[in-house]
Amino acid sequence: MTWLALLLLIFGLWFVGGVIFAIGFGVGVGVGRHERRDAVLAWSEDAERARVETAELERWWRL
C-alpha cells in the first residue's frame, strides 16, 4: 500500500507541476506575442512617418 501511495504521490506532483509549467509557458508565449505585436506596430508607425517626411521633402525639392 505504501508503494502505491508513493507512486500516486509522485505522479500527482508530476501532473500538477506539468499543469503549472504549461500555464506559465502559455502566459510567457502570450506576453511575447504582444511584445512582438507592439514592436511591429511601432516599426510600421516609424515607416509611415519616414514615408510622409520623404514625400514632404520631395515636394519641397520640386518647388
N, C-alpha and C positions, 0 to 999 in steps of 0.2 A: 504494500500500500504506500509506503514512503517513496518508493521509486516512481510510482505512478504520480503521486502528488508532486514530487520534484520535477518530473518530466512535464507535467501540466503547468507548473510554475514557470519553468524555463520557456516553454512555447508561448505562454501567456505574456510574459515580459517581452519576448521577441516580437510578438504580434503588436503589442502596444507601442514598442519602440519603432516598429516599422510604420505604424499609423502616424506617430508623431513626426517621424522623418518625412513621410510623404506630405503631410500638411505643411511642414516647414519648407520643403523643396518647392511645393506648389506656390506658396507665398513668395518665395525668393524669385521664382521664374516670373510670376506676375509683376513684381516690383521691377525686375529687369526689363520686362516688356514695356512698362510705362516709361521708364527712363529712356529706352531707345526711341519710343514714340516722341517724347518731348525733344530729344536731340534731333530727330528728323524734322520735326516742326520748326525748331529754331534754325536749322540749316536751310530749310525751304524759305523761311522768312528772310534770312540773310541773302539768299539767292535772289529773291524777289526785290529786295531793297537795292541790291547791286544792279539788277536789270533796269530798274527805274532810274537810278543815278546815271547809268550808262546812256540810257535814252535821253536824259536831260542834257548830258554833256554833248552827245551827238547833235542835238537840236541847237545848242549854243554854238557848236563848232560851225554849223552851216550858216549861222547868222553872220 
